[in-house]
Amino acid sequence: MIPEGKISTYKEVAKAVNSVAYRAVGSALRKNSNSEVPCHRVINSSFEVGDFNKGKFQKIIFAKISV
């Protein structure tokens, strides 16, 4: 859903699955334990880093590595 090297927002992910439940997308990604889902490449609409199951600092590192 999110191409490698790209960053998306929770809103864009929700729209991609025909939903307006942006917060639900964030909650689902925060609880994600599947490394195949690139939740570290999702940020909030104001371009700030949201929560991450391994911590915000780790999310920033993973995002930088994957871009």
C-alpha positions as CSV (number, residue, x, y, z in Angstrom):
1,M,0.0,0.0,0.0
2,I,2.8,2.4,0.8
3,P,5.6,2.1,-1.8
4,E,9.1,1.6,-0.5
5,G,10.9,5.0,-0.1
6,K,7.6,6.9,0.4
7,I,5.9,8.4,3.4
8,S,2.1,8.6,3.8
9,T,-0.3,10.1,6.4
10,Y,-2.9,8.3,8.5
11,K,-5.5,10.2,6.5
12,E,-4.1,8.9,3.2
13,V,-4.1,5.4,4.4
14,A,-7.7,5.6,5.6
15,K,-8.8,7.1,2.3
16,A,-7.0,4.2,0.5
17,V,-9.3,1.8,2.3
18,N,-12.4,3.9,1.8
19,S,-12.6,5.1,5.4
20,V,-12.6,8.4,7.3
21,A,-11.4,6.7,10.5
22,Y,-8.0,8.2,10.6
23,R,-7.5,7.7,14.3
24,A,-8.5,4.0,13.9
25,V,-5.8,3.6,11.3
26,G,-3.3,5.1,13.7
27,S,-4.4,2.8,16.5
28,A,-4.2,-0.3,14.3
29,L,-0.7,0.6,13.0
30,R,0.5,1.4,16.6
31,K,-0.5,-2.2,17.6
32,N,0.9,-3.7,14.4
33,S,3.4,-6.5,15.0
34,N,3.7,-7.6,11.4
35,S,7.0,-6.3,9.9
36,E,5.5,-6.5,6.4
37,V,3.3,-3.5,7.1
38,P,5.4,-0.4,6.9
39,C,3.8,1.5,9.8
40,H,7.1,3.4,10.3
41,R,6.4,5.2,7.0
42,V,3.1,6.8,8.3
43,I,3.0,10.2,9.8
44,N,0.1,12.5,10.9
45,S,-1.3,15.2,8.6
46,S,0.7,18.0,10.2
47,F,3.8,16.0,9.2
48,E,4.7,15.1,12.8
49,V,5.8,11.6,13.8
50,G,3.0,9.7,15.5
51,D,3.3,6.9,17.9
52,F,5.1,3.7,17.1
53,N,5.2,0.3,18.9
54,K,9.0,0.6,19.3
55,G,8.9,4.3,20.2
56,K,9.0,7.6,18.2
57,F,12.8,7.7,18.1
58,Q,13.0,4.3,16.5
59,K,10.2,5.2,14.0
60,I,12.3,8.2,12.9
61,I,15.3,5.9,12.4
62,F,13.3,3.3,10.5
63,A,11.7,6.0,8.3
64,K,15.1,7.5,7.4
65,I,16.6,4.1,6.5
66,S,13.6,3.2,4.3
67,V,13.5,6.5,2.3
